[in-house]
Amino acid sequence: ACSPMSIICRGCYVSISPGELSIAFGGAELHTSCFRCHHCNAVLSAEDTICDLEGRPCHLKCWEPVHSQCHQCTERLEGGVRFQALRFHPNCLQCHMCGERSPDSFCMRYGLVFHPQCTGLTIPYKGAGVPMTIIKQSDHPILICLDPRIAIYPNFFTEAECTHMIELARDRLRPSRVGHGEENESGHQSEGRTSSVAILPKSHTPVLTAIEQKGARLMGTEHGTIGQLQVGHYSAGQEFQYHYDSQTKEQALATTNGYQRTHTTLVYLNTLQCREGCQSTSNGNTCFPLKGVSIPPTVGTAVVFENIDKGGTLMEGSLHAGERVCCGEKWVLNIWAYNGTLLNGMVPMPRSAKACQ
Protein backbone atom coordinates (compact mmCIF):
# COMPACT_ATOMS: atom_id res chain seq x y z
CA ALA A 1 0.00 0.00 0.00
CA CYS A 2 1.11 3.56 -0.67
CA SER A 3 1.91 5.89 2.20
CA PRO A 4 -0.25 9.03 2.52
CA MET A 5 2.62 11.06 1.04
CA SER A 6 3.14 8.82 -1.99
CA ILE A 7 3.08 10.46 -5.39
CA ILE A 8 1.00 8.54 -7.94
CA CYS A 9 2.07 8.41 -11.58
CA ARG A 10 -0.70 9.80 -13.81
CA GLY A 11 0.31 7.41 -16.57
CA CYS A 12 0.13 4.02 -14.80
CA TYR A 13 -1.43 4.93 -11.40
CA VAL A 14 1.45 3.22 -9.57
CA SER A 15 3.27 5.13 -6.82
CA ILE A 16 6.59 6.81 -7.61
CA SER A 17 9.21 5.58 -5.13
CA PRO A 18 11.23 8.10 -3.09
CA GLY A 19 14.33 9.05 -5.08
CA GLU A 20 12.95 7.55 -8.30
CA LEU A 21 13.30 9.73 -11.38
CA SER A 22 10.02 11.26 -12.52
CA ILE A 23 8.82 13.99 -14.86
CA ALA A 24 6.39 16.79 -14.04
CA PHE A 25 4.10 17.69 -16.94
CA GLY A 26 0.67 19.27 -17.13
CA GLY A 27 0.35 19.47 -13.36
CA ALA A 28 1.03 15.75 -12.85
CA GLU A 29 3.99 13.49 -12.09
CA LEU A 30 4.90 10.57 -14.35
CA HIS A 31 7.46 7.78 -14.36
CA THR A 32 10.03 8.43 -17.10
CA SER A 33 8.71 5.30 -18.87
CA CYS A 34 5.17 6.70 -18.76
CA PHE A 35 6.12 10.05 -20.32
CA ARG A 36 4.91 9.22 -23.81
CA CYS A 37 3.77 11.02 -26.95
CA HIS A 38 -0.02 11.29 -26.96
CA HIS A 39 -0.04 10.61 -30.70
CA CYS A 40 2.50 7.80 -31.34
CA ASN A 41 2.89 6.46 -27.76
CA ALA A 42 6.72 6.52 -27.97
CA VAL A 43 8.63 7.32 -24.77
CA LEU A 44 9.73 10.96 -24.82
CA SER A 45 13.28 12.00 -24.00
CA ALA A 46 15.21 15.23 -23.43
CA GLU A 47 16.32 15.18 -27.08
CA ASP A 48 12.73 15.29 -28.36
CA THR A 49 11.01 18.53 -29.32
CA ILE A 50 7.77 18.42 -27.35
CA CYS A 51 4.58 20.46 -27.46
CA ASP A 52 1.79 20.64 -24.91
CA LEU A 53 -1.47 19.44 -26.45
CA GLU A 54 -4.04 20.54 -23.84
CA GLY A 55 -2.00 19.06 -21.00
CA ARG A 56 -0.86 16.00 -22.98
CA PRO A 57 2.75 15.71 -24.26
CA CYS A 58 3.25 15.23 -27.97
CA HIS A 59 6.16 15.11 -30.39
CA LEU A 60 6.23 18.27 -32.47
CA LYS A 61 6.80 16.04 -35.53
CA CYS A 62 3.55 14.19 -34.68
CA TRP A 63 1.66 17.39 -33.92
CA GLU A 64 2.51 19.35 -37.08
CA PRO A 65 0.97 16.99 -39.72
CA VAL A 66 -2.27 16.77 -37.70
CA HIS A 67 -2.43 20.54 -37.41
CA SER A 68 -2.11 21.16 -41.13
CA GLN A 69 -5.81 20.35 -41.09
CA CYS A 70 -8.77 22.11 -39.52
CA HIS A 71 -9.33 21.00 -35.92
CA GLN A 72 -13.10 21.09 -36.42
CA CYS A 73 -13.78 19.52 -39.84
CA THR A 74 -10.36 17.79 -40.32
CA GLU A 75 -10.18 19.02 -43.92
CA ARG A 76 -6.79 20.27 -45.08
CA LEU A 77 -6.22 23.99 -44.78
CA GLU A 78 -3.57 26.56 -45.56
CA GLY A 79 -3.40 29.56 -43.30
CA GLY A 80 -6.74 29.67 -41.54
CA VAL A 81 -7.24 31.15 -38.10
CA ARG A 82 -5.69 30.06 -34.82
CA PHE A 83 -7.22 29.59 -31.42
CA GLN A 84 -4.74 28.60 -28.70
CA ALA A 85 -2.49 26.00 -30.43
CA LEU A 86 -5.14 24.89 -32.93
CA ARG A 87 -6.01 25.96 -36.47
CA PHE A 88 -9.45 26.31 -38.04
CA HIS A 89 -11.15 27.38 -41.22
CA PRO A 90 -12.66 30.79 -40.39
CA ASN A 91 -16.20 29.38 -40.63
CA CYS A 92 -15.33 26.37 -38.44
CA LEU A 93 -14.19 28.36 -35.42
CA GLN A 94 -17.46 28.54 -33.52
CA CYS A 95 -18.92 27.65 -30.15
CA HIS A 96 -19.64 23.91 -29.89
CA MET A 97 -22.83 24.67 -27.96
CA CYS A 98 -24.53 27.66 -29.60
CA GLY A 99 -22.74 27.78 -32.98
CA GLU A 100 -22.00 31.50 -32.80
CA ARG A 101 -18.62 33.00 -33.73
CA SER A 102 -16.95 35.48 -31.39
CA PRO A 103 -13.37 34.28 -30.97
CA ASP A 104 -12.39 36.94 -28.42
CA SER A 105 -14.58 35.22 -25.83
CA PHE A 106 -13.88 31.54 -26.56
CA CYS A 107 -12.45 28.98 -24.15
CA MET A 108 -11.34 25.38 -24.70
CA ARG A 109 -12.80 22.37 -22.88
CA TYR A 110 -12.39 18.67 -23.79
CA GLY A 111 -10.68 19.67 -27.06
CA LEU A 112 -13.79 21.67 -28.07
CA VAL A 113 -14.40 25.41 -28.40
CA PHE A 114 -17.05 27.03 -26.18
CA HIS A 115 -18.19 30.42 -25.02
CA PRO A 116 -17.61 30.48 -21.24
CA GLN A 117 -21.30 31.20 -20.69
CA CYS A 118 -22.24 28.10 -22.72
CA THR A 119 -20.51 25.77 -20.23
CA GLY A 120 -22.59 26.85 -17.26
CA LEU A 121 -25.87 24.90 -17.34
CA THR A 122 -26.68 24.10 -13.71
CA ILE A 123 -28.33 20.83 -12.64
CA PRO A 124 -29.13 19.55 -9.13
CA TYR A 125 -26.74 17.13 -7.42
CA LYS A 126 -27.03 16.24 -3.72
CA GLY A 127 -29.03 19.38 -3.09
CA ALA A 128 -26.55 21.77 -4.73
CA GLY A 129 -26.29 23.29 -8.18
CA VAL A 130 -23.49 21.78 -10.28
CA PRO A 131 -22.27 23.60 -13.44
CA MET A 132 -22.54 21.24 -16.41
CA THR A 133 -21.39 21.34 -20.02
CA ILE A 134 -23.59 19.56 -22.57
CA ILE A 135 -21.45 17.78 -25.18
CA LYS A 136 -23.20 17.94 -28.53
CA GLN A 137 -22.76 15.35 -31.27
CA SER A 138 -19.37 15.43 -32.97
CA ASP A 139 -17.83 13.49 -35.85
CA HIS A 140 -14.63 12.90 -33.90
CA PRO A 141 -13.75 11.16 -30.60
CA ILE A 142 -13.70 13.47 -27.58
CA LEU A 143 -11.51 12.83 -24.53
CA ILE A 144 -13.35 14.31 -21.55
CA CYS A 145 -10.78 13.62 -18.82
CA LEU A 146 -8.01 11.25 -17.74
CA ASP A 147 -8.90 10.64 -14.08
CA PRO A 148 -10.94 8.60 -14.63
CA ARG A 149 -10.58 8.29 -18.36
CA ILE A 150 -13.90 9.24 -19.98
CA ALA A 151 -14.14 9.38 -23.76
CA ILE A 152 -16.89 9.68 -26.38
CA TYR A 153 -16.73 7.74 -29.66
CA PRO A 154 -19.37 8.86 -32.21
CA ASN A 155 -20.64 6.39 -34.82
CA PHE A 156 -18.92 3.52 -33.03
CA PHE A 157 -21.86 1.18 -33.71
CA THR A 158 -23.89 1.18 -36.91
CA GLU A 159 -27.62 1.82 -36.91
CA ALA A 160 -28.09 -1.81 -38.05
CA GLU A 161 -26.17 -3.07 -34.99
CA CYS A 162 -28.23 -0.81 -32.73
CA THR A 163 -31.52 -2.02 -34.27
CA HIS A 164 -30.41 -5.65 -33.86
CA MET A 165 -29.76 -5.07 -30.15
CA ILE A 166 -33.18 -3.46 -29.62
CA GLU A 167 -34.99 -6.32 -31.36
CA LEU A 168 -33.08 -8.93 -29.33
CA ALA A 169 -33.96 -7.14 -26.11
CA ARG A 170 -37.57 -6.13 -26.68
CA ASP A 171 -39.20 -9.41 -25.55
CA ARG A 172 -36.71 -9.95 -22.69
CA LEU A 173 -37.31 -6.71 -20.80
CA ARG A 174 -37.99 -6.85 -17.06
CA PRO A 175 -37.84 -4.25 -14.27
CA SER A 176 -34.28 -3.12 -13.59
CA ARG A 177 -32.54 -4.04 -10.34
CA VAL A 178 -29.70 -2.54 -8.35
CA GLY A 179 -27.12 -4.29 -6.21
CA HIS A 180 -24.12 -6.47 -6.89
CA GLY A 181 -24.67 -9.55 -9.01
CA GLU A 182 -27.67 -8.08 -10.85
CA GLU A 183 -26.55 -10.07 -13.93
CA ASN A 184 -27.41 -13.25 -11.98
CA GLU A 185 -30.98 -12.10 -11.24
CA SER A 186 -30.06 -10.94 -7.73
CA GLY A 187 -30.26 -7.40 -6.41
CA HIS A 188 -33.47 -5.51 -5.71
CA GLN A 189 -35.72 -2.97 -7.36
CA SER A 190 -35.18 0.67 -6.43
CA GLU A 191 -37.00 3.96 -6.86
CA GLY A 192 -33.68 5.36 -8.09
CA ARG A 193 -33.66 3.06 -11.13
CA THR A 194 -37.05 2.97 -12.83
CA SER A 195 -36.07 1.58 -16.25
CA SER A 196 -36.39 -1.92 -17.70
CA VAL A 197 -33.48 -4.15 -18.70
CA ALA A 198 -32.82 -7.20 -20.86
CA ILE A 199 -29.83 -9.44 -20.14
CA LEU A 200 -28.53 -11.11 -23.30
CA PRO A 201 -26.71 -14.49 -23.22
CA LYS A 202 -23.01 -14.23 -24.10
CA SER A 203 -22.38 -14.58 -27.87
CA HIS A 204 -26.07 -15.32 -28.46
CA THR A 205 -25.84 -14.32 -32.14
CA PRO A 206 -22.92 -13.62 -34.50
CA VAL A 207 -23.76 -9.91 -34.39
CA LEU A 208 -23.76 -10.05 -30.59
CA THR A 209 -20.33 -11.70 -30.56
CA ALA A 210 -18.97 -9.03 -32.91
CA ILE A 211 -20.38 -6.30 -30.65
CA GLU A 212 -18.80 -7.89 -27.55
CA GLN A 213 -15.43 -8.09 -29.32
CA LYS A 214 -15.75 -4.52 -30.52
CA GLY A 215 -16.42 -3.34 -26.97
CA ALA A 216 -13.49 -5.37 -25.63
CA ARG A 217 -11.10 -3.75 -28.11
CA LEU A 218 -12.36 -0.30 -27.22
CA MET A 219 -11.72 -0.95 -23.51
CA GLY A 220 -8.36 -2.61 -24.16
CA THR A 221 -9.33 -6.00 -22.74
CA GLU A 222 -9.98 -9.60 -23.82
CA HIS A 223 -13.33 -10.96 -24.97
CA GLY A 224 -13.32 -13.39 -22.04
CA THR A 225 -13.53 -10.54 -19.50
CA ILE A 226 -16.74 -9.16 -21.02
CA GLY A 227 -19.91 -9.87 -19.06
CA GLN A 228 -23.36 -10.52 -20.43
CA LEU A 229 -24.63 -7.50 -22.31
CA GLN A 230 -27.49 -5.49 -20.87
CA VAL A 231 -29.92 -3.43 -22.91
CA GLY A 232 -31.77 -0.79 -20.96
CA HIS A 233 -35.10 0.78 -21.91
CA TYR A 234 -36.40 4.06 -20.49
CA SER A 235 -39.93 5.33 -21.10
CA ALA A 236 -40.86 8.97 -20.54
CA GLY A 237 -40.38 9.86 -16.87
CA GLN A 238 -37.90 7.05 -16.13
CA GLU A 239 -34.31 7.52 -14.95
CA PHE A 240 -31.32 5.93 -13.20
CA GLN A 241 -30.14 8.27 -10.45
CA TYR A 242 -26.49 8.86 -9.48
CA HIS A 243 -24.56 5.61 -9.04
CA TYR A 244 -21.29 3.78 -9.61
CA ASP A 245 -21.05 0.86 -12.03
CA SER A 246 -18.51 -0.99 -9.90
CA GLN A 247 -18.01 -1.60 -6.19
CA THR A 248 -15.21 -1.45 -3.66
CA LYS A 249 -12.74 -4.32 -3.29
CA GLU A 250 -14.32 -5.24 0.04
CA GLN A 251 -17.81 -5.36 -1.44
CA ALA A 252 -16.58 -7.41 -4.38
CA LEU A 253 -14.93 -10.00 -2.11
CA ALA A 254 -18.19 -10.38 -0.19
CA THR A 255 -20.60 -10.49 -3.14
CA THR A 256 -18.89 -11.44 -6.42
CA ASN A 257 -15.76 -13.40 -5.43
CA GLY A 258 -13.64 -10.28 -5.95
CA TYR A 259 -14.84 -9.53 -9.48
CA GLN A 260 -15.14 -5.81 -10.22
CA ARG A 261 -16.21 -3.93 -13.33
CA THR A 262 -13.05 -2.21 -14.56
CA HIS A 263 -14.57 -0.32 -17.51
CA THR A 264 -17.98 0.57 -18.90
CA THR A 265 -18.92 1.08 -22.53
CA LEU A 266 -22.33 2.73 -22.78
CA VAL A 267 -23.79 2.74 -26.30
CA TYR A 268 -26.85 4.76 -27.27
CA LEU A 269 -29.11 2.64 -29.50
CA ASN A 270 -31.37 5.53 -30.55
CA THR A 271 -31.39 9.32 -30.69
CA LEU A 272 -33.70 11.27 -28.41
CA GLN A 273 -35.27 14.52 -29.52
CA CYS A 274 -37.52 16.77 -27.47
CA ARG A 275 -40.99 17.50 -28.78
CA GLU A 276 -41.77 21.00 -29.97
CA GLY A 277 -42.13 23.40 -27.05
CA CYS A 278 -40.30 21.20 -24.54
CA GLN A 279 -38.25 23.38 -22.16
CA SER A 280 -36.08 20.62 -20.68
CA THR A 281 -32.29 20.98 -20.99
CA SER A 282 -31.79 17.20 -20.74
CA ASN A 283 -33.65 14.27 -22.29
CA GLY A 284 -32.11 11.05 -21.01
CA ASN A 285 -28.57 12.48 -20.99
CA THR A 286 -25.71 10.65 -19.26
CA CYS A 287 -24.37 12.99 -16.59
CA PHE A 288 -21.01 12.88 -14.79
CA PRO A 289 -21.60 15.47 -12.02
CA LEU A 290 -18.07 15.48 -10.59
CA LYS A 291 -16.65 16.14 -14.08
CA GLY A 292 -19.27 18.69 -15.12
CA VAL A 293 -20.34 16.83 -18.27
CA SER A 294 -23.76 15.88 -19.69
CA ILE A 295 -23.92 13.73 -22.85
CA PRO A 296 -27.13 13.56 -24.94
CA PRO A 297 -28.09 10.18 -26.46
CA THR A 298 -27.16 9.90 -30.15
CA VAL A 299 -27.58 6.60 -32.00
CA GLY A 300 -24.33 4.61 -32.30
CA THR A 301 -22.32 6.83 -29.94
CA ALA A 302 -20.25 5.03 -27.27
CA VAL A 303 -19.26 6.57 -23.94
CA VAL A 304 -16.33 4.71 -22.38
CA PHE A 305 -15.10 5.24 -18.83
CA GLU A 306 -12.99 3.65 -16.10
CA ASN A 307 -14.66 2.48 -12.89
CA ILE A 308 -11.65 1.41 -10.79
CA ASP A 309 -7.94 2.17 -10.85
CA LYS A 310 -5.26 -0.47 -11.37
CA GLY A 311 -5.25 -1.20 -7.64
CA GLY A 312 -8.99 -1.89 -7.60
CA THR A 313 -9.97 1.37 -5.88
CA LEU A 314 -13.28 2.85 -6.96
CA MET A 315 -12.72 6.04 -8.99
CA GLU A 316 -14.88 8.80 -7.55
CA GLY A 317 -15.20 10.69 -10.83
CA SER A 318 -17.00 7.75 -12.48
CA LEU A 319 -20.18 8.66 -10.56
CA HIS A 320 -22.89 9.12 -13.19
CA ALA A 321 -26.62 9.12 -13.84
CA GLY A 322 -29.04 8.34 -16.63
CA GLU A 323 -31.13 11.50 -16.43
CA ARG A 324 -34.90 11.49 -16.67
CA VAL A 325 -36.38 10.96 -20.14
CA CYS A 326 -38.85 13.74 -20.87
CA CYS A 327 -39.79 12.94 -24.47
CA GLY A 328 -39.88 9.64 -26.35
CA GLU A 329 -38.09 6.48 -25.23
CA LYS A 330 -34.42 5.68 -24.71
CA TRP A 331 -32.56 2.47 -25.58
CA VAL A 332 -29.02 1.99 -24.29
CA LEU A 333 -26.51 -0.87 -24.25
CA ASN A 334 -24.14 -1.59 -21.34
CA ILE A 335 -20.91 -3.48 -22.03
CA TRP A 336 -18.88 -4.17 -18.89
CA ALA A 337 -15.31 -5.43 -18.63
CA TYR A 338 -14.24 -7.26 -15.47
CA ASN A 339 -10.93 -7.84 -13.71
CA GLY A 340 -10.89 -11.54 -14.58
CA THR A 341 -12.12 -14.10 -17.12
CA LEU A 342 -15.80 -15.04 -16.87
CA LEU A 343 -17.51 -18.32 -17.76
CA ASN A 344 -20.22 -17.56 -20.34
CA GLY A 345 -20.10 -13.94 -19.23
CA MET A 346 -21.49 -14.81 -15.77
CA VAL A 347 -20.08 -13.23 -12.62
CA PRO A 348 -19.41 -15.94 -10.01
CA MET A 349 -21.10 -15.41 -6.66
CA PRO A 350 -19.98 -16.78 -3.28
CA ARG A 351 -22.07 -19.66 -1.97
CA SER A 352 -23.09 -17.61 1.07
CA ALA A 353 -24.44 -14.85 -1.19
CA LYS A 354 -26.51 -17.39 -3.18
CA ALA A 355 -27.93 -18.85 0.01
CA CYS A 356 -29.20 -15.44 1.10
CA GLN A 357 -31.26 -14.86 -2.01
N, C-alpha and C positions, 0 to 999 in steps of 0.2 A: 504494500500500500504506500501511497505517496504521503510525505509529511505535509502539514498545512502550508509550508513555505515552498513546496515544490513548484517548479515552473513546468507547464505542460506544453509540449510542442503542438502548434496549430496544424501541422501537417499529418502527424500520426497519432496524436492524442496520448503519447507516452511521455512520462516525465523526463526532463532534461537533468542529468546527474550533476551534482556540484562539481565545478571545474571542467565540465564537458563543453567543447566548443559549440556555440550556437550562433544563429544569425537573427537579428531583429529586423523585421520588415512589416510595414503596414500595421504597426501597433501590436504585433505578435512576435513570439519567439519560435524559431524552428531549429531542429537538428540540421546540420550542414547537408546531410543526405536527403532531407525533406525540402530543401530550398530548390525548387524546380520551376522550370518555365511553364507557365499556365497553358501555353499553346502546344509545345512538343514534348513536355514532361521530362526533358533532360535536366540533370543536376546542374545548377548554375555555379559558376566559380568567379573569382576576382577578375579573371581575364575577360569575362563576358561583358558586353555592353547591354545593360538592363534598363527597361522602362517599367514604370508603375502603371499597371492597367487596373484602375479602380481598386487599389489595395492588393493586387495580385502581380507577382513578378513575371516578367516576360522578356525573352530575348528581343532586342531591337530588330534583328533580322527576321524574327517570326512576326513581329508586330507590323512592320512596314508593308509587306504584301497585303495583309488583311485590311490595312487602312488606306490602300489605294482604291477602296470601294466605299460606297456610302454606308454608314453605320446602320441606317434605317432600312433601306431597300436592298442593300448588298450589291447594287449595280455599280459597275466601274464608273469612276468619276475623275476628272482632272480639275484641279483647283477646288471649287466648292467653298463651303463655309465651315469654320471650325467651332466646336463647342468643347471646352476643356481639351482633352487629347484626341477627340474624335472629329471625323469629317463627314459632312452631309451635303447632299444636293440642297440648294436653298429652299425648295418646296418641301423637303423631307424633315427639316429641322422644325419640329412642332411638338407641342405638349402631348404626351401619350394619352392623357385623360380627356382633355377638351378639344384638342386638335388645333388650337389657335397658335399663332406665331408671334412671339415677343421675346427674342433671345436674351435681352438684357435681364429678364427676370426668371430664367430657367434654372433648374437644379437637376442633378443626376441622382437617380436611385435605381438600384438593381440593373444597371446598364441601360436604363431608359430615361428619357427627358421628360420632366414635369415642370409645371409652374408650382412654386411652393404651396400656394393655396389649394392646388388640386390634390395634394397628398394628405389633406387634413380631415377627411370624413371621420366623424366620431361615432363609435358604436359602444353599447354597454358591455362591460366585462367586470364581474364581481362587484357590481354596484358603482363602478367608476367609468368615466368616459375614456376610451382608448382611441387615439388617432390612428386611422387606417388608410392605406393606399389601395385602391382597387386596381388590379392588374388586368388591363384589357387584352383581348386576343392579339397575338403577335404571330408572325410567320417564322420566328426564330426562337430557339431555347433561351430561357431567362433564368439566370442564377440569382436567387433571392438572397441567400446568405450561406455561410459556411459552418455555422455553429448553432444548430445543426445544419447540415447541408439540405437546402430546400431548392428544388429546381422545377421549372415548368417546361414541358416538351410538347409543343403544338403538333397536331396531325400525327401523333405517334401511332394511333390505331386508325384504321380505315373505317369509313361509315359502314361497310359490309361486316367488318369484325364486330363493331358495336351493335349492329342489328342482330347478328347471330347470338351475341351474349344476352340481349334482351329476350329473344325468343326462347332460348334455353331456360331462362330464369322465370319467365312469366307464370308457368304452372307450378313452380316450386316455392313461391313466395309464402312466408310465414312471418308472424310478428318478430321484430328484432329483439335480441337479448343483449345484456351487458354482463360483464364478468369474465374471468379467465376460463378458457376452454370452451368458449361459445361455439367453436367449430364442431365440438362433440356433443351438441345439443344440451350443454349445461348452461349455467348463467341464469339470469332472471330478467323479466321485463322491467322497464324503467320509464318513468314519465319523461326522463331526459333524452330518451331515444324512441321516437314514435314512428319510425319507418318500418318497412318490411324488408326481409332479406331472403335470398335463395343461396344455398350452399351447393356448389357444383362439384361432383366427383372429379378427382384428379385425372387429367388427360381423358376426359369423357368423350371428346370428339377430336379429330385431327386439328380443327381450328382452335379448340381449347388448348391443346398441347402447344401449338405454335404461339398462342398468346402467353402461356405460362413461360415458355422459353424466351420470348421477347421481353417479358417483365424481368426475368432473371438476369438477362444481359444488361438491361438498363440499371439494375441495382448492383451489378458486379458480383453476382453470386451464381451458384450452380442450380440446375433445375430441381435437384433433389431436396433443396432447402425451401422450396416454394410450397406453401400450404394450399389447402383447397380454396379455390376462388370464391369470393362472395359478391353477389350482385345485390345492390341496395336499391329500393324503390321508395320515393317520397312523393306523397300526394300533397296537394295544397294544404298548408298549415302544419306540415310535419317537419321535424328537425332532429338533429343529433347534437346535443349541447356539448360544451367544452369537455374534452377528454384526451387521454393518451392512448395510443394504439398498443403500447407495450406495458410492461409491469416491471417492478423492481426485481433485483436478483433474489431477494428473500421471498417475494410473492411467487416468483417462478419456481423456486425449489419446492414450495409448499403445494402448488396447484398444477404445474405442467412439467414436472421432472426437470426443471431448470431451463426449459425452452422459452426463449424470448423472441419477440418480433424485432429484428434488427432494422429493417427498412419497410416502408410502405410505398406502393405505387397505386395512386388513386386515378382512375381513368373515367372521364365523363363520357357517358354513352349517348347523351343527347344534349342539345343546346336549349337553354331556357331563355324565354323572352317574356318581358312583362306585357300585360295587356295595355291597350291604350288608356291613358289616364292614371295608371298606377304610379303612386308616389314613392314606392319603396326603393331604397338604395341598394338592396341585396335581394336576390331571388335564388336561394339555394346555394349561395357562395360558400367556398371553403375558406375559413378564417383562421389565421394564426395570430392570436392577439398579442403575444409577447414579441412578435416580429413586425407587427403593424401592417399585415398584408391580408387582403381579401381577394379571392380568385373566383370569377364567375364561371359557371359550367359552360364549356364549349365542346361539342362533340369531337371525340378523338384525342382531346388534350389529356396528357398525363402529368400529374403532380407527384414528384418523388421526394421523399424526405427520410432522414435518419430518425430512429426512435431511441436508440441507446448508443453509447460510445463504445470504443473497443474493449473497455473493461466491464461492460455490461451495466453501466450506470444510466438510468433514465435521463434523457436530455430534455431539460425544462422547456426549451423553445419549441419542442414538437407538439406542445399543447395546441389543439385545434378543434374546430366545430364545423358541422354541416348546418349552415344557417337555415332558418325557416323558409320553406318554399311558399311564395305568395301567389304565383301564377303558374298554371300548368302542372306538370309532373316531372320528377327528376329521376334519372337512372344513372347509377354509378357503379363501377367495378373496383373492388379492393383486391390487390395482389400483395401478399405479405411474404417476406423472406425471414427465415428463422436462423438461429445460431447453431443449427445442427441439421443433419439429414433426417427427413421424415418418411415414414412408411405410408405410401398412398396419400401423402399430403396431410395425414392425421397427426395432431399433436398428442403425444402420449401423456396420460394422466396418472398420478400416483394412485395406488389401490385405495388408500384411505379417502382420497377425494371422490373416487367413484362410489364408494360405500355411502357417502353422505348425500348423494343425489336422491 
